[in-house]
Amino acid sequence: MYHSVDDSPDRACVRPHRFREQIAYLKKAGYRAVSLDAVYNYFIGGASLPPKPVVITFDDGFRDNIENAYPILKEYGMCFTIFLPTGHVGFSNRWNAPEGITQRQLLTWEEVRLLANDPLISFCAHSCTHPKLTQITESQVRDELNRSKKELEGHTGRPCHHLAYPYGDSNEAVHRIAMETGFHTACTTMWGHNRQGCDLFALYRIGIRNEDTLSDFKRVLGEPLPLWKYCWRRLQSRLNG
């Protein structure tokens, strides 16, 4: 799970040279990027997946996903998903401006429409206004998810079957509403790998941050690295803010 791919030192960003290093490693190590449709068909319909499958996702729809990340992903033939908060498309990440978080330009609807037919790119839902879904009423949750789904389908001309919860915030009621709204899967920000029998409305993801080295990246993929070293790096990162 990525957010921004940019040279900013912000923790939510990954610098382009590190992103390239990570994607090049995936290719070299035999990993294959797959879509969430493929994952759903594997879990529900018994469809096959390639060896060492990974799903590459970006939350929020920052323009740098296309300017900086897309050329690298295209070079290595990796498909990816961008989760869009549809009420903010064309603006910035203004939902967290009160927290003092750096404002970055989001994709516009014109850009989304131009890219919607690219087979490498899937645009999926990230709510409408990016609220914490457990802190609003069930009626508001339903409206947030339904509006975002319909707006994406209207602009892209493609069905929208997948959702990422804003802030990773969800509970059983939110999962139920996501299912009733017509989504096939929903992603959290909980760390982990997904296995057969997992909850399709509480899929795990692995967040990649600026401070993650290539060794850290290999570790979260399951490659050998002392677990204590990785945990220590993460703890230091949290303590340093």
C-alpha positions, 0 to 999 in steps of 0.5 A, a space after each residue: 500500500 502506497 500513498 504518494 510517490 514523491 521526493 518529499 521527506 513526509 513519511 507517507 511518501 516514498 521517493 521515486 528512486 526507492 519506488 523504482 528499486 522496490 518495483 525492480 526487485 519485485 520483477 527480478 524476484 518473480 513477483 507478479 502484480 495482479 488486480 483485485 478482480 483476479 484476487 476476488 475470482 481466486 477466493 470466490 470462483 477458484 480461478 488461478 493466480 500466478 506464482 508470487 502474486 502481489 496487489 499494488 495499491 495507492 490510496 487517495 489518488 495523488 497526481 504523483 501516482 501517475 507522474 512518478 509511479 506510473 512510468 515505473 510500473 509501466 516499464 516493469 509491466 505491473 498493474 495497480 489500483 488507485 483508490 479515489 475519494 471522489 468528493 475531493 477529485 481535482 483538489 488536494 488532500 484537504 480532509 487532513 489539512 487541519 492536521 498540518 499534513 502537506 497538501 498535494 494535488 489529486 488527479 482530476 476527473 479528466 485525467 481519470 477518464 483519460 487513464 480509465 481504459 489503460 489495462 494496467 490501471 484500476 480506479 476504485 472507491 475510497 469513499 466520497 469525502 474521506 471520513 472515518 466510517 465508524 464515526 458517522 451514522 450507518 445512513 451516512 456510511 451507505 451514502 458515502 459508499 454508494 455515491 463514490 461507487 456511482 461517481 467512479 462508474 459514471 466517470 470511468 464507464 467501468 464497474 467499481 467492485 473494490 473499496 479501501 476504507 479511509 484511514 483503514 477505519 471499519 467495523 462489522 457494520 461498515 463491512 455489511 454496508 460495503 457488501 450491500 452496496 455491491 462491492 466485492 472486496 474492501 481493504 483495510 490498513 491492517 498489516 498482513 498477508 491474505 490467505 484462502 478463507 480470509 474476510 474479503 471485506 477486511 483485506 490486509 495490506 502492507 504499508 510502505 513508507 519513506 524510511 523502509 529500506 530495500 531489506 525492509 521491503 524484502 522482509 514484508 514480502 516474506 524474504 529473510 531478514 531478522 524480524 527483530 531488526 525490522 520491528 526495531 526500525 518500525 519502532 524507531 520510526 514511530 518514536 521519531 514521529 
